[in-house]
Amino acid sequence: MPTIAFAAMPTSDAEALWSGGADAYGHQPETMTSDGPGHPCRHCLRNIDAGQEFLVFAYRPFPELQPYAETGPVFLHKMPCERYAAEEVLPPMLTTSPDFIVRGYGENNRIVYGTGAVTPIGNIPTYAAELLGRDGIAYVHVRSARNNCYQCRIDKKEAPAYGDAGTSI
């Protein structure tokens, strides 16, 4: 099975919104104040703390419009935050629900039918690695099992080349 990497929203997408850019529908994000857990930031992949302001906006985590390019509401800290970097570790925001939908997508950015499953959080890494080991699956989305909101993406993590693995002779 391949090694996996959890991937947050690209910083360029977050920076566009922080700079006053429009969302996937061409609207300005709404500003809200968090009342506690349940508002996961898609850039740092942490929950937005109570009292912190955040942006609510329509997000489409696909490169182009097409029938499978789901668009939905997501959250982002209003003030810039660091992009999630611990790729191989289950992101903190994925610990606030007992399960999530894990679903595979092909190189054509379409759902690979039969891959979507409501998955307990402890099984997400294993199921994602299994999916990414199959032919025809390019990446995986993690989505809310209750509302289908996009949470993050999971990609295959390339193993370092032998000379780059940090080994010494």
C-alpha positions as CSV (number, residue, x, y, z in Angstrom):
1,M,0.0,0.0,0.0
2,P,1.2,3.5,-0.7
3,T,2.2,6.0,1.9
4,I,-0.4,8.8,2.1
5,A,-0.2,12.5,2.6
6,F,-3.1,14.7,4.0
7,A,-3.3,17.9,2.0
8,A,-5.0,21.1,3.1
9,M,-6.5,23.8,0.8
10,P,-3.6,25.3,-1.2
11,T,-2.2,28.5,0.3
12,S,-2.8,30.4,-2.9
13,D,-6.6,29.7,-2.5
14,A,-6.6,30.9,1.1
15,E,-4.5,34.0,0.2
16,A,-7.0,35.0,-2.5
17,L,-9.8,34.9,0.1
18,W,-7.8,36.7,2.8
19,S,-7.0,39.4,0.2
20,G,-10.7,40.0,-0.5
21,G,-11.2,37.6,-3.4
22,A,-14.5,35.9,-4.3
23,D,-15.5,32.3,-3.6
24,A,-16.4,29.6,-6.1
25,Y,-19.8,31.4,-6.8
26,G,-18.3,34.8,-7.2
27,H,-19.5,36.0,-3.8
28,Q,-17.5,37.6,-1.0
29,P,-17.0,35.3,2.0
30,E,-19.1,35.9,5.0
31,T,-17.4,36.6,8.4
32,M,-18.7,34.7,11.4
33,T,-17.4,34.2,15.0
34,S,-16.7,30.7,16.2
35,D,-18.7,29.4,19.2
36,G,-16.2,26.5,19.5
37,P,-15.4,23.1,17.8
38,G,-17.3,22.4,14.6
39,H,-15.7,25.1,12.5
40,P,-12.7,23.3,10.9
41,C,-10.3,25.6,8.9
42,R,-9.4,24.0,5.6
43,H,-6.0,25.6,5.5
44,C,-4.4,24.7,8.8
45,L,-6.8,21.7,9.3
46,R,-7.5,22.7,12.9
47,N,-10.7,23.7,14.5
48,I,-11.3,27.4,14.8
49,D,-11.3,28.4,18.5
50,A,-14.3,30.0,20.2
51,G,-14.3,33.7,19.8
52,Q,-12.1,33.7,16.6
53,E,-13.5,35.1,13.4
54,F,-13.6,32.9,10.3
55,L,-14.7,33.1,6.7
56,V,-17.6,31.0,5.3
57,F,-17.5,30.6,1.6
58,A,-18.3,28.2,-1.3
59,Y,-15.3,26.1,-2.2
60,R,-14.8,23.8,-5.2
61,P,-11.6,21.7,-4.7
62,F,-11.4,20.8,-8.4
63,P,-9.4,22.4,-11.3
64,E,-12.4,23.0,-13.6
65,L,-16.2,23.0,-13.7
66,Q,-17.6,19.6,-14.6
67,P,-20.5,17.5,-13.4
68,Y,-18.5,15.9,-10.5
69,A,-17.0,19.2,-9.3
70,E,-18.8,19.4,-6.0
71,T,-19.0,22.9,-4.5
72,G,-20.0,23.5,-0.9
73,P,-19.6,25.6,2.2
74,V,-16.3,25.5,4.1
75,F,-14.5,27.6,6.7
76,L,-11.2,29.4,6.9
77,H,-9.6,31.4,9.7
78,K,-10.2,35.1,8.9
79,M,-6.6,35.9,9.9
80,P,-3.9,34.1,7.9
81,C,-2.8,30.8,9.4
82,E,0.0,28.3,8.5
83,R,-0.9,25.6,6.0
84,Y,-1.1,22.1,7.5
85,A,2.3,20.4,7.1
86,A,2.2,17.1,9.0
87,E,1.1,15.2,5.9
88,E,1.3,11.7,7.3
89,V,-0.6,12.5,10.5
90,L,-4.3,12.6,10.9
91,P,-5.2,16.3,10.9
92,P,-6.6,17.6,14.2
93,M,-9.9,18.7,12.7
94,L,-10.6,15.0,11.7
95,T,-10.9,14.0,15.4
96,T,-14.2,15.9,16.1
97,S,-16.5,13.4,14.4
98,P,-16.7,9.6,14.8
99,D,-16.5,9.1,11.0
100,F,-16.1,10.7,7.6
101,I,-16.8,9.9,4.0
102,V,-13.7,8.8,2.2
103,R,-14.0,8.7,-1.6
104,G,-11.6,8.1,-4.5
105,Y,-11.3,10.3,-7.7
106,G,-9.6,9.5,-11.0
107,E,-7.1,11.6,-13.0
108,N,-10.1,13.1,-14.7
109,N,-11.4,14.5,-11.4
110,R,-14.5,12.3,-11.4
111,I,-15.7,10.1,-8.6
112,V,-14.6,6.5,-8.9
113,Y,-17.9,4.8,-8.2
114,G,-17.9,2.2,-5.5
115,T,-15.1,3.9,-3.5
116,G,-17.1,6.1,-1.2
117,A,-17.5,4.8,2.3
118,V,-18.4,6.2,5.7
119,T,-15.2,5.5,7.5
120,P,-14.4,5.6,11.3
121,I,-11.6,8.1,11.9
122,G,-9.2,5.5,13.0
123,N,-9.6,3.7,9.7
124,I,-9.2,6.7,7.4
125,P,-5.4,6.3,6.7
126,T,-5.7,2.6,6.0
127,Y,-8.8,3.0,3.7
128,A,-7.2,5.9,1.9
129,A,-4.0,4.0,1.3
130,E,-6.0,1.0,0.0
131,L,-7.9,3.3,-2.4
132,L,-4.7,5.0,-3.6
133,G,-3.2,1.6,-4.3
134,R,-5.9,0.8,-6.8
135,D,-5.5,1.5,-10.5
136,G,-7.5,4.5,-11.6
137,I,-7.5,6.4,-8.3
138,A,-5.5,9.6,-8.4
139,Y,-6.5,11.1,-5.0
140,V,-9.0,10.8,-2.2
141,H,-11.3,13.3,-0.6
142,V,-12.3,13.3,3.1
143,R,-15.8,14.7,3.5
144,S,-18.3,15.2,6.3
145,A,-20.4,12.0,6.8
146,R,-23.3,14.2,8.0
147,N,-23.2,17.1,5.5
148,N,-20.8,16.0,2.7
149,C,-18.7,19.1,3.2
150,Y,-15.1,18.9,1.8
151,Q,-12.6,18.5,4.6
152,C,-9.2,17.7,3.0
153,R,-7.5,15.7,0.2
154,I,-5.3,12.7,0.5
155,D,-2.6,12.0,-2.0
156,K,0.0,9.3,-2.5
157,K,3.3,10.3,-0.9
158,E,6.2,9.4,-3.0
159,A,9.0,7.5,-1.2
160,P,12.3,9.3,-1.3
161,A,14.8,8.0,-3.8
162,Y,17.5,5.7,-2.3
163,G,20.1,8.5,-2.3
164,D,17.7,11.0,-0.8
165,A,16.4,8.9,2.1
166,G,19.0,10.3,4.5
167,T,21.0,7.1,4.7
168,S,24.7,7.2,5.3
169,I,27.3,4.6,4.5
